[in-house]
Amino acid sequence: MKYIVVVPDGMADEPVEGLGGKTPLQAAQAVNMDYLAQHGSIGLVQTIPTGMNPGSDIGNMAILGYDPKTYHCGRAPLEAANQNIILKKNEIALRCNLITVTNGEMADYSAGHITTKEADELIKSLNKTLGNDSAKFYTGKSYRHLLVLKVEDPQVIMKIKTTPPHDILSKEIKDYLPKGRDAKILLDLMEQSTHILANHPINQVRADLKEHPADMIWLWGQGTSPTLPTFQQKFGLEGGIISAVDLVNGIGRLANLEVIDVPGITGYYDTNYLGKAQYALNALKTKDFVYIHIEAPDEAGHNGDVRAKIEAIEKVDKDIIGTILNHFDPNDDFRLLVLPDHPTPVGKRTHTADPVCYVMYGKGIPRDGAQHYNEVTAQEKGLKFESAEALLEFFLKRYLA
């Protein structure tokens, strides 16, 4: 049996007035996902455990079968794992966004989706000036980077309250800066970064091009070294993972899933959708399980761009779901599961913890009579799984009752 999980990050949404009260998924031409619904099973699943932050770290960990309440110890260490950064007992990793602040407000959590090449020059400058034996910056992709701190007690940093920058777009940052007894450690680094970045040649060029400058770092998502049982130990399957973001690949690497590199994947609207499907199918020649993650719908949600979200959904449907369906015969030993990790409503521009709609299809999956795959149809079916881990275990069963 071959198993494929497709996760369009943040795809779930709420009714949009400009779409006549439809969600982007309802408004999209998603004929292949509708086909899955018509020949498979849909419903709602709670991907974010009660009381936990509705982030992609939590959602993707849960969908891969790992209970976040047991295994999650911070977002940044998951990204560090994909960069082969091994945290020691006295080290803690933090996510380090390059951001744009205008008149004291969070103007852009991604500094205009700065290129990795540009960002690398800025991170090198930060390391040269702020880096030392106790602090080191690591270049990631686009605006997503890491800071590793060496401290006597990592729990001191863990107790600092930090806020994801994409949650506070157009809001004054002073109300969301790191808080807590030892927050000064992070506040000082963030303040010093403004002086280093302000006059950097990269930002001068971006200003000339009227692009958002990366004029500050934002530290958040701190955590200590995680440990996961392997996917093989949990489910007895050899697998791979495809994503453009270090976070998801890091979870996969910790689970001993092969991180499959696909040319042209960007983590944004222009990613190589078709390549993700093609490389997944190629991997299934030797593997039992492939996890395909697509960041674009989430980015569109954060940007409040309903049209971009619809276009991303349609590309997932055509280039990924369509390619997979065309490859397999309906009687083949394969199953396909599609679901977002959490909602990212374009009207709210941040994540929510509401249940998300899923659809599963393939050998042994019963049909439940749905005609469309979307939030409204799934709500009519109701909550079928109280956790994403339970959904995955059900999906991976050899035979269903």
GUNUFI-450739 format. One line per 5 residues: number of its first residue (from 1); for each residue x, y, z of N, C-alpha, C. Coordinates in steps of 0.05 Angstrom, whole numbers, plus 5000, padded with zeros to 4 digits. Layout:
N
NUM	X,Y,Z,X,Y,Z,X,Y,Z; ...
//
This chain:
401
1	5017,4976,5000,5000,5000,5000,5018,5025,5000; 5011,5044,4983,5025,5070,4982,5007,5091,4994; 5019,5108,5011,5003,5129,5025,5015,5156,5019; 4997,5175,5012,5005,5202,5006,4988,5221,5023; 5002,5240,5037,4988,5261,5052,4995,5287,5040
6	4975,5303,5032,4980,5329,5020,4969,5351,5039; 4986,5369,5047,4979,5390,5067,4982,5418,5054; 4960,5429,5044,4961,5457,5035,4959,5475,5060; 4981,5485,5069,4983,5499,5094,4964,5522,5096; 4948,5523,5118,4930,5545,5122,4907,5548,5102
11	4901,5527,5087,4880,5529,5066,4852,5534,5077; 4846,5523,5100,4819,5526,5112,4815,5556,5118; 4790,5564,5115,4783,5593,5117,4755,5596,5127; 4746,5621,5126,4719,5628,5135,4704,5642,5111; 4678,5645,5113,4664,5658,5091,4674,5686,5086
16	4678,5693,5061,4689,5719,5053,4667,5735,5038; 4662,5759,5048,4640,5775,5037,4644,5780,5007; 4669,5785,4999,4674,5791,4971,4670,5767,4953; 4668,5743,4965,4663,5719,4950,4634,5710,4952; 4616,5729,4960,4588,5722,4963,4583,5703,4987
21	4600,5705,5007,4597,5688,5030,4610,5661,5028; 4624,5656,5006,4639,5631,5003,4667,5633,5015; 4678,5610,5022,4706,5609,5029,4723,5608,5004; 4749,5613,5006,4766,5610,4982,4765,5582,4970; 4764,5562,4988,4763,5534,4978,4737,5529,4963
26	4714,5540,4973,4689,5538,4958,4690,5552,4932; 4703,5575,4931,4704,5591,4907,4723,5580,4886; 4743,5565,4895,4763,5554,4877,4752,5533,4858; 4764,5530,4835,4758,5508,4817,4775,5484,4825; 4765,5468,4843,4780,5446,4854,4767,5419,4847
31	4767,5413,4821,4752,5390,4811,4764,5364,4821; 4790,5363,4825,4803,5338,4834,4798,5333,4863; 4798,5354,4880,4791,5350,4908,4761,5342,4911; 4745,5354,4894,4716,5346,4894,4713,5317,4886; 4729,5308,4867,4729,5280,4859,4736,5262,4883
36	4756,5270,4899,4763,5255,4923,4739,5253,4942; 4725,5275,4945,4702,5276,4963,4680,5257,4953; 4675,5258,4927,4654,5242,4915,4660,5212,4916; 4685,5205,4917,4693,5176,4917,4707,5168,4943; 4706,5185,4963,4719,5179,4988,4704,5189,5012
41	4718,5198,5032,4706,5206,5057,4716,5233,5067; 4698,5250,5076,4706,5276,5086,4695,5281,5114; 4706,5301,5127,4696,5308,5154,4715,5329,5166; 4712,5333,5192,4729,5352,5207,4748,5338,5225; 4771,5350,5229,4791,5339,5247,4803,5363,5263
46	4808,5359,5289,4820,5379,5306,4850,5375,5305; 4864,5391,5289,4893,5388,5286,4909,5401,5309; 4897,5421,5321,4910,5437,5343,4898,5428,5370; 4914,5416,5387,4904,5408,5413,4895,5432,5429; 4875,5428,5446,4865,5449,5463,4887,5462,5479
51	4888,5489,5479,4907,5504,5495,4934,5508,5481; 4938,5497,5457,4964,5501,5444,4961,5522,5422; 4983,5534,5415,4984,5555,5395,4978,5543,5367; 4960,5555,5352,4954,5544,5325,4975,5550,5304; 4998,5539,5308,5020,5543,5289,5025,5519,5271
56	5040,5523,5250,5047,5501,5232,5064,5480,5245; 5079,5488,5265,5095,5468,5280,5077,5448,5294; 5056,5458,5307,5037,5441,5321,5021,5424,5302; 5010,5438,5281,4992,5424,5263,5006,5402,5247; 5030,5408,5236,5044,5388,5220,5055,5365,5237
61	5064,5371,5261,5073,5350,5279,5050,5330,5284; 5026,5342,5289,5003,5325,5295,4994,5308,5271; 4994,5321,5247,4986,5306,5224,5005,5283,5218; 5030,5286,5225,5050,5265,5221,5048,5243,5242; 5029,5247,5261,5024,5226,5281,5038,5229,5308
66	5049,5253,5313,5063,5258,5338,5047,5277,5355; 5038,5269,5378,5022,5285,5396,5038,5309,5405; 5031,5334,5397,5047,5357,5404,5049,5361,5434; 5029,5353,5449,5030,5356,5478,5052,5338,5491; 5060,5318,5476,5081,5300,5486,5108,5308,5475
71	5109,5315,5449,5135,5317,5435,5143,5346,5429; 5125,5365,5429,5133,5392,5421,5148,5406,5443; 5171,5418,5436,5187,5433,5456,5197,5459,5443; 5181,5470,5425,5188,5495,5413,5190,5493,5383; 5185,5515,5369,5185,5516,5340,5213,5517,5328
76	5229,5535,5338,5255,5539,5326,5273,5514,5325; 5273,5497,5346,5289,5473,5344,5282,5454,5321; 5257,5455,5313,5248,5438,5291,5262,5448,5265; 5263,5475,5262,5277,5486,5239,5307,5481,5241; 5318,5483,5265,5346,5477,5269,5353,5449,5260
81	5335,5430,5265,5340,5402,5258,5345,5399,5229; 5330,5415,5212,5334,5412,5184,5360,5424,5174; 5371,5442,5190,5398,5453,5183,5420,5438,5196; 5414,5415,5208,5433,5398,5222,5447,5413,5245; 5432,5431,5257,5442,5445,5281,5434,5429,5305
86	5454,5418,5318,5449,5400,5341,5451,5417,5367; 5429,5421,5381,5429,5438,5405,5440,5422,5428; 5458,5435,5443,5468,5423,5468,5450,5429,5491; 5455,5417,5514,5437,5421,5537,5435,5450,5546; 5456,5465,5542,5455,5493,5550,5450,5512,5527
91	5438,5502,5506,5432,5519,5483,5402,5519,5477; 5393,5541,5466,5365,5544,5459,5363,5558,5432; 5345,5550,5415,5342,5562,5389,5318,5580,5388; 5319,5602,5373,5297,5620,5369,5294,5625,5339; 5269,5628,5331,5264,5637,5304,5271,5666,5302
96	5284,5674,5280,5293,5701,5276,5282,5711,5249; 5260,5724,5249,5249,5736,5224,5263,5762,5217; 5267,5766,5192,5274,5793,5182,5248,5807,5176; 5243,5829,5188,5217,5842,5186,5220,5871,5178; 5197,5884,5171,5196,5913,5165,5178,5926,5186
101	5189,5947,5199,5174,5962,5218,5171,5991,5207; 5147,6001,5206,5141,6028,5196,5125,6043,5216; 5137,6065,5226,5123,6082,5246,5115,6065,5270; 5132,6048,5278,5127,6032,5302,5108,6008,5298; 5099,6004,5273,5080,5982,5268,5093,5960,5252
106	5083,5935,5255,5092,5913,5240,5081,5915,5212; 5098,5925,5194,5089,5930,5166,5091,5905,5150; 5111,5888,5155,5114,5863,5140,5130,5843,5156; 5118,5820,5161,5132,5799,5177,5153,5784,5161; 5156,5791,5135,5174,5777,5117,5194,5795,5102
111	5194,5821,5109,5210,5840,5095,5207,5838,5065; 5181,5838,5057,5176,5836,5028,5184,5810,5016; 5183,5788,5032,5192,5762,5023,5220,5764,5010; 5237,5775,5026,5265,5779,5018,5277,5754,5008; 5295,5756,4988,5307,5732,4977,5327,5720,4997
116	5332,5695,4994,5352,5682,5012,5380,5693,5008; 5386,5700,4983,5413,5712,4977,5416,5738,4992; 5396,5755,4990,5398,5781,5004,5399,5777,5035; 5381,5759,5044,5380,5753,5073,5406,5743,5084; 5420,5727,5068,5445,5715,5078,5466,5737,5083
121	5466,5758,5067,5485,5780,5071,5478,5794,5098; 5452,5797,5103,5444,5811,5128,5450,5794,5152; 5446,5768,5150,5451,5750,5173,5482,5750,5179; 5497,5750,5158,5526,5751,5161,5535,5777,5176; 5522,5799,5169,5528,5824,5183,5520,5823,5212
126	5497,5811,5218,5488,5808,5246,5508,5791,5261; 5517,5769,5249,5537,5752,5263,5563,5766,5268; 5571,5782,5249,5597,5796,5252,5596,5816,5275; 5573,5828,5279,5571,5849,5299,5560,5839,5326; 5539,5822,5325,5526,5813,5349,5534,5784,5357
131	5545,5769,5338,5552,5741,5344,5576,5739,5362; 5575,5719,5379,5598,5713,5397,5596,5684,5406; 5611,5678,5427,5610,5650,5437,5583,5642,5448; 5567,5662,5454,5541,5656,5466,5517,5661,5448; 5522,5672,5424,5500,5678,5406,5510,5674,5377
136	5495,5659,5362,5502,5654,5334,5477,5654,5316; 5478,5669,5294,5456,5670,5275,5461,5650,5252; 5439,5638,5243,5441,5619,5221,5421,5627,5199; 5431,5628,5174,5414,5635,5152,5396,5611,5145; 5370,5618,5142,5350,5598,5134,5342,5603,5105
141	5316,5608,5101,5306,5613,5074,5289,5638,5075; 5292,5655,5055,5277,5680,5053,5279,5696,5079; 5257,5700,5093,5257,5716,5117,5260,5699,5143; 5261,5672,5140,5260,5654,5163,5289,5645,5171; 5298,5655,5194,5325,5649,5202,5325,5640,5232
146	5349,5634,5242,5351,5624,5269,5373,5638,5285; 5368,5639,5311,5388,5648,5330,5391,5626,5351; 5416,5618,5356,5421,5599,5377,5436,5613,5400; 5425,5612,5424,5437,5624,5447,5448,5602,5466; 5471,5608,5477,5483,5590,5497,5479,5604,5524
151	5464,5591,5542,5457,5603,5568,5460,5582,5590; 5462,5591,5615,5465,5573,5637,5440,5555,5640; 5417,5568,5637,5392,5553,5640,5373,5561,5618; 5369,5543,5598,5351,5549,5575,5323,5555,5584; 5314,5545,5607,5287,5550,5615,5282,5579,5621
156	5303,5594,5626,5301,5623,5630,5290,5636,5605; 5300,5627,5582,5291,5638,5556,5264,5627,5549; 5259,5602,5557,5233,5590,5551,5210,5605,5564; 5215,5617,5587,5194,5631,5602,5188,5659,5591; 5204,5668,5572,5199,5694,5560,5175,5691,5541
161	5156,5709,5543,5133,5709,5525,5140,5722,5499; 5138,5708,5477,5143,5719,5451,5118,5715,5433; 5117,5731,5412,5093,5731,5395,5102,5728,5366; 5088,5710,5351,5094,5707,5322,5089,5734,5307; 5108,5743,5291,5104,5769,5278,5080,5769,5258
166	5074,5746,5246,5051,5746,5228,5024,5749,5242; 5025,5748,5269,5000,5752,5284,4994,5782,5289; 5013,5799,5283,5010,5827,5292,5013,5847,5269; 5007,5839,5245,5009,5856,5222,4993,5882,5226; 5005,5904,5220,4993,5931,5222,4988,5940,5251
171	4999,5925,5270,4996,5932,5298,5022,5944,5309; 5020,5960,5330,5044,5971,5342,5060,5950,5356; 5086,5948,5349,5102,5925,5360,5107,5928,5389; 5106,5952,5401,5113,5956,5429,5096,5939,5447; 5071,5933,5439,5053,5917,5455,5059,5887,5454
176	5077,5879,5435,5081,5851,5430,5110,5842,5432; 5127,5861,5441,5155,5854,5444,5158,5833,5466; 5181,5818,5465,5185,5797,5486,5180,5808,5514; 5167,5792,5531,5160,5801,5558,5169,5779,5578; 5176,5788,5601,5184,5770,5622,5209,5780,5637
181	5215,5767,5658,5237,5776,5676,5263,5779,5661; 5269,5760,5642,5295,5761,5628,5292,5769,5599; 5270,5783,5592,5265,5790,5564,5287,5809,5553; 5301,5823,5571,5321,5842,5562,5342,5829,5543; 5347,5804,5547,5367,5789,5531,5358,5791,5501
186	5333,5787,5496,5323,5787,5469,5318,5816,5459; 5308,5832,5477,5302,5860,5469,5327,5875,5461; 5349,5870,5474,5374,5883,5467,5383,5875,5439; 5381,5849,5433,5389,5840,5407,5372,5851,5385; 5346,5853,5390,5328,5864,5370,5333,5893,5366
191	5338,5908,5387,5344,5936,5385,5370,5941,5370; 5391,5926,5377,5416,5929,5363,5415,5922,5334; 5397,5904,5327,5395,5896,5299,5386,5919,5282; 5370,5937,5293,5359,5959,5277,5382,5978,5268; 5402,5981,5284,5425,5998,5277,5442,5985,5256
196	5445,5959,5258,5462,5944,5238,5448,5943,5211; 5422,5938,5211,5408,5934,5186,5401,5960,5172; 5397,5981,5187,5387,6006,5175,5403,6016,5152; 5430,6015,5155,5447,6027,5134,5461,6006,5117; 5451,5981,5119,5464,5960,5103,5458,5964,5073
201	5478,5960,5056,5474,5965,5027,5450,5949,5015; 5445,5925,5025,5422,5910,5016,5396,5926,5019; 5393,5938,5043,5369,5953,5048,5368,5979,5033; 5390,5990,5027,5391,6015,5011,5381,6009,4983; 5390,5986,4972,5380,5977,4946,5350,5972,4946
206	5341,5958,4967,5313,5952,4969,5296,5977,4971; 5306,5997,4985,5292,6022,4988,5290,6036,4961; 5312,6035,4945,5312,6048,4919,5292,6034,4900; 5288,6008,4904,5269,5993,4888,5241,5994,4900; 5238,6009,4921,5212,6012,4935,5202,5985,4946
211	5221,5969,4955,5214,5943,4967,5217,5946,4997; 5202,5930,5012,5204,5932,5041,5232,5925,5051; 5244,5943,5067,5271,5936,5077,5269,5917,5101; 5290,5902,5105,5292,5885,5128,5306,5901,5149; 5290,5916,5165,5303,5936,5183,5303,5928,5212
216	5295,5903,5218,5296,5893,5245,5293,5863,5245; 5304,5850,5266,5299,5822,5271,5276,5819,5291; 5262,5797,5289,5241,5791,5309,5245,5763,5319; 5250,5761,5345,5257,5736,5358,5232,5724,5371; 5228,5698,5366,5204,5684,5377,5207,5654,5373
221	5187,5639,5382,5186,5610,5377,5209,5594,5389; 5219,5603,5412,5242,5590,5425,5236,5562,5434; 5258,5546,5435,5255,5518,5444,5281,5504,5447; 5279,5481,5460,5303,5464,5465,5303,5440,5448; 5324,5424,5449,5327,5402,5431,5305,5381,5433
226	5292,5374,5410,5270,5355,5411,5280,5327,5405; 5264,5307,5412,5269,5279,5406,5242,5266,5398; 5242,5253,5374,5218,5239,5365,5225,5210,5360; 5207,5192,5365,5211,5164,5355,5209,5165,5324; 5222,5148,5310,5221,5148,5281,5194,5140,5271
231	5188,5149,5247,5163,5142,5233,5162,5112,5229; 5185,5100,5224,5186,5071,5221,5179,5057,5247; 5188,5067,5269,5182,5055,5295,5152,5057,5301; 5140,5080,5294,5112,5085,5301,5093,5070,5282; 5100,5070,5256,5081,5060,5236,5091,5037,5219
236	5117,5031,5221,5128,5010,5205,5130,5016,5175; 5132,5042,5169,5133,5050,5141,5158,5067,5135; 5170,5063,5111,5192,5080,5102,5180,5103,5087; 5189,5127,5092,5175,5150,5080,5194,5173,5073; 5181,5193,5060,5195,5217,5053,5178,5241,5057
241	5190,5265,5057,5175,5290,5062,5184,5311,5042; 5165,5327,5032,5171,5347,5012,5160,5374,5022; 5177,5393,5026,5168,5420,5035,5190,5440,5028; 5182,5465,5025,5202,5486,5020,5211,5499,5046; 5199,5492,5068,5205,5506,5093,5220,5488,5113
246	5239,5500,5127,5256,5484,5145,5239,5472,5168; 5218,5486,5176,5202,5475,5198,5191,5448,5192; 5178,5444,5170,5165,5419,5163,5187,5398,5157; 5207,5406,5142,5229,5387,5137,5243,5378,5162; 5245,5397,5182,5258,5390,5207,5243,5369,5222
251	5216,5371,5222,5200,5350,5235,5205,5324,5221; 5205,5325,5194,5210,5300,5179,5237,5288,5185; 5257,5305,5186,5284,5295,5192,5285,5282,5219; 5273,5294,5239,5272,5283,5266,5257,5256,5266; 5238,5253,5248,5222,5228,5247,5236,5208,5229
256	5259,5214,5219,5274,5197,5201,5260,5192,5174; 5245,5212,5165,5235,5212,5138,5255,5225,5120; 5259,5215,5096,5278,5227,5078,5267,5255,5068; 5284,5275,5071,5276,5302,5061,5283,5302,5031; 5263,5304,5015,5266,5302,4986,5268,5330,4974
261	5290,5336,4962,5295,5362,4950,5282,5364,4922; 5266,5385,4918,5253,5389,4893,5262,5416,4881; 5272,5417,4857,5281,5442,4846,5257,5462,4843; 5263,5487,4849,5243,5508,4844,5222,5511,4865; 5224,5498,4888,5204,5503,4909,5214,5526,4926
266	5195,5544,4933,5202,5570,4945,5188,5576,4971; 5166,5561,4978,5151,5568,5001,5133,5593,4997; 5129,5599,4971,5112,5623,4965,5094,5616,4941; 5081,5636,4930,5061,5632,4909,5074,5619,4884; 5100,5625,4879,5113,5616,4855,5126,5589,4857
271	5119,5573,4877,5132,5548,4881,5127,5528,4859; 5143,5507,4857,5141,5487,4836,5121,5465,4845; 5095,5471,4841,5074,5453,4850,5077,5426,4835; 5079,5426,4809,5080,5402,4794,5105,5385,4802; 5127,5398,4806,5151,5383,4814,5147,5368,4840
276	5132,5380,4859,5127,5366,4884,5113,5340,4880; 5093,5340,4862,5078,5315,4856,5096,5295,4842; 5111,5304,4823,5128,5286,4807,5149,5273,4824; 5162,5289,4842,5182,5277,4859,5170,5259,4880; 5146,5265,4889,5132,5247,4908,5126,5220,4895
281	5116,5220,4871,5110,5195,4857,5136,5179,4852; 5157,5193,4845,5182,5179,4841,5192,5166,4867; 5189,5180,4889,5197,5170,4915,5181,5145,4923; 5156,5144,4914,5139,5121,4921,5148,5095,4907; 5166,5097,4889,5177,5072,4876,5192,5056,4897
286	5203,5069,4917,5218,5054,4937,5208,5059,4965; 5189,5077,4969,5179,5084,4996,5149,5077,4997; 5139,5076,5022,5111,5070,5026,5094,5095,5031; 5107,5117,5039,5093,5140,5050,5107,5166,5041; 5092,5186,5031,5103,5212,5024,5084,5234,5035
291	5096,5254,5047,5082,5277,5058,5089,5301,5042; 5069,5314,5029,5074,5337,5012,5062,5362,5026; 5079,5381,5032,5070,5406,5045,5072,5429,5026; 5052,5446,5025,5052,5470,5007,5046,5495,5024; 5064,5514,5024,5062,5537,5041,5045,5559,5030
296	5041,5560,5004,5029,5583,4990,5002,5592,5001; 4983,5574,5006,4957,5583,5017,4959,5598,5043; 4978,5589,5060,4982,5603,5086,4993,5631,5082; 5012,5634,5064,5023,5660,5058,5002,5679,5048; 4984,5669,5030,4963,5685,5020,4944,5693,5042
301	4939,5675,5061,4922,5681,5084,4934,5703,5101; 4959,5702,5106,4973,5722,5122,4973,5749,5108; 4975,5748,5081,4975,5773,5066,4947,5784,5061; 4927,5769,5070,4899,5778,5066,4892,5779,5036; 4905,5762,5020,4901,5762,4991,4883,5739,4982
306	4858,5744,4980,4839,5723,4974,4843,5711,4946; 4850,5728,4927,4854,5718,4900,4879,5700,4898; 4900,5708,4912,4924,5691,4912,4918,5665,4926; 4901,5665,4946,4895,5640,4960,4879,5622,4942; 4860,5632,4928,4845,5616,4909,4863,5604,4888
311	4881,5621,4877,4899,5611,4856,4918,5589,4867; 4927,5592,4892,4944,5572,4904,4929,5546,4907; 4904,5547,4916,4887,5523,4919,4883,5510,4893; 4878,5525,4872,4874,5514,4845,4899,5501,4834; 4922,5512,4840,4947,5499,4831,4952,5473,4847
316	4946,5473,4872,4949,5448,4888,4930,5427,4875; 4906,5435,4869,4886,5417,4858,4895,5405,4831; 4903,5423,4813,4910,5414,4786,4937,5400,4785; 4958,5413,4796,4985,5404,4792,4993,5381,4811; 4982,5381,4835,4990,5361,4855,4969,5339,4856
321	4944,5346,4864,4923,5325,4866,4918,5313,4839; 4915,5329,4818,4910,5318,4792,4931,5300,4782; 4956,5308,4786,4979,5291,4777,4979,5264,4792; 4973,5264,4817,4973,5240,4833,4950,5222,4823; 4926,5233,4819,4903,5217,4810,4908,5205,4782
326	4921,5220,4765,4927,5210,4738,4947,5188,4738; 4963,5187,4759,4984,5166,4760,4973,5139,4769; 4954,5140,4787,4944,5115,4799,4918,5106,4786; 4914,5080,4784,4888,5069,4776,4872,5068,4802; 4845,5072,4801,4828,5072,4825,4830,5046,4841
331	4838,5024,4827,4840,4998,4841,4868,4993,4852; 4887,5011,4848,4914,5007,4858,4914,5008,4889; 4935,4997,4900,4938,4997,4929,4950,5024,4938; 4934,5044,4939,4943,5070,4948,4921,5085,4962; 4929,5103,4979,4910,5121,4993,4921,5149,4993
336	4902,5168,4992,4909,5197,4991,4893,5212,5012; 4907,5228,5028,4894,5244,5049,4902,5273,5044; 4882,5291,5043,4886,5319,5039,4874,5335,5062; 4890,5352,5074,4879,5370,5096,4899,5392,5102; 4890,5416,5110,4908,5437,5119,4916,5431,5148
341	4937,5444,5157,4947,5440,5184,4931,5457,5204; 4919,5479,5194,4903,5497,5211,4890,5517,5192; 4870,5532,5200,4860,5553,5183,4878,5578,5184; 4879,5592,5162,4891,5619,5161,4872,5637,5146; 4851,5646,5159,4830,5662,5145,4842,5689,5134
346	4835,5695,5109,4845,5719,5097,4834,5744,5111; 4811,5741,5124,4799,5764,5139,4813,5769,5165; 4826,5749,5176,4840,5752,5202,4870,5754,5199; 4880,5743,5177,4909,5745,5170,4927,5731,5191; 4916,5712,5206,4931,5697,5225,4918,5670,5228
351	4932,5652,5242,4922,5625,5246,4899,5624,5266; 4881,5605,5263,4862,5599,5284,4863,5569,5291; 4851,5562,5313,4852,5534,5322,4827,5518,5316; 4810,5528,5298,4786,5513,5291,4792,5487,5277; 4774,5467,5279,4778,5442,5264,4780,5448,5234
356	4794,5431,5220,4797,5434,5191,4783,5411,5176; 4777,5416,5151,4765,5396,5134,4786,5378,5122; 4780,5352,5122,4798,5333,5109,4782,5317,5088; 4797,5305,5070,4785,5285,5052,4805,5262,5048; 4795,5238,5050,4813,5215,5045,4800,5197,5023
361	4817,5185,5008,4808,5170,4984,4827,5147,4979; 4817,5125,4968,4834,5104,4959,4824,5077,4968; 4841,5057,4966,4832,5029,4971,4823,5026,5000; 4799,5015,5003,4789,5010,5030,4776,5034,5043; 4777,5058,5031,4764,5081,5042,4735,5082,5034
366	4716,5083,5053,4688,5083,5046,4679,5109,5034; 4658,5109,5017,4646,5133,5006,4624,5142,5025; 4623,5168,5030,4602,5177,5048,4583,5197,5034; 4584,5199,5008,4563,5213,4993,4567,5243,4990; 4589,5253,4996,4594,5282,4993,4598,5289,4963
371	4592,5313,4955,4596,5322,4928,4619,5341,4925; 4626,5355,4947,4647,5375,4946,4665,5373,4971; 4690,5381,4967,4708,5382,4990,4712,5412,4997; 4700,5420,5019,4704,5447,5030,4695,5447,5059; 4698,5470,5071,4692,5473,5100,4663,5468,5106
376	4645,5478,5089,4616,5476,5094,4607,5447,5093; 4615,5433,5071,4607,5405,5068,4619,5388,5091; 4643,5394,5099,4655,5379,5121,4641,5384,5147; 4632,5409,5152,4617,5415,5176,4591,5399,5177; 4579,5394,5154,4555,5379,5154,4560,5350,5163
381	4584,5340,5157,4591,5313,5166,4599,5312,5195; 4608,5336,5205,4615,5338,5233,4644,5330,5240; 4651,5332,5265,4678,5326,5275,4680,5295,5277; 4697,5284,5260,4701,5255,5261,4726,5247,5276; 4745,5265,5278,4770,5258,5292,4777,5281,5311
386	4781,5274,5336,4788,5294,5356,4817,5302,5356; 4833,5287,5340,4862,5294,5338,4872,5285,5310; 4892,5299,5300,4904,5292,5275,4918,5265,5277; 4929,5259,5300,4943,5233,5304,4923,5210,5300; 4899,5213,5310,4879,5192,5307,4871,5190,5277
391	4869,5212,5263,4863,5211,5234,4885,5196,5219; 4910,5202,5225,4932,5189,5210,4932,5159,5216; 4928,5152,5241,4928,5123,5248,4905,5109,5233; 4882,5122,5231,4860,5110,5216,4867,5108,5186; 4879,5128,5175,4886,5129,5147,4906,5107,5140
396	4925,5102,5159,4946,5082,5154,4938,5053,5160; 4915,5049,5170,4907,5021,5176,4907,5005,5151; 4916,4980,5153,4917,4963,5130,4889,4957,5118; 4871,4953,5136,4843,4948,5127,4825,4964,5145; 4804,4976,5133,4785,4991,5148,4759,4975,5151
401	4747,4977,5175,4722,4962,5179,4700,4973,5162
//
